[in-house]
Amino acid sequence: MVPHGAFERQGCENLRALKDRPNRVITMGKFGTYKKLTRTIQAIQSINASTAGVPIELVIGGSDHPATPGYLARLQTKYAHDENIKFHGYVAEDEVEAFFTSARLAVFDYDSTTGSSGVLHQAAIYGTPAAYPLLGDFVDVTEREGLTGFHFTPLDLVDLTRSIRDALGQS
């Protein structure tokens, strides 16, 4: 358990083992401002194009940031041809556990941070490793609260791709 105080969870011992989860990466938030998706989508597509076997599915949970209406709809149209990119939409409270425990990795491709990430804490609570940029509050939270994860250089597609490969054991 992460000492966050806002997300209590009973039965942590019953979490699904990572090896038993589908080949799925998730991301969740309000997208379009400092939380972008293009690099994450490109990283997943690059890995899928260069790896034989079961492709990685990317599931995007959340909505547009109020300052960027239509952001997700534009991306959903642009990537409609890619069956491995799924737009889940809003993740209701009673779906949060299943959302996280159905994935092998949670990706946080942020350009900057504006405070401690509740989604990062949820990933930790549900036993889903995280890939996040070495910047701001991600560094602070991981140092203060003892979280570990897979780091990448902010805004760097190649390093993000490497981080996802490392996390999924595809290096």
Secondary structure, 3 states (H helix, E strand, C coil): CCCCCCCCCCCHHHCCCHHHCCCEEEEEEEECCCECCHHHHHHHHHHHHHCCCCCCEEEEEEEECCCCCCHHHHHHHHCCCCCCEEEEECCCHHHHHHHHHCCCEEECCECCCCCCCHHHHHHHHCCCCEEEECCHHHHHHHHHHCCCCEEECCCCHHHHHHHHHHHCCCC
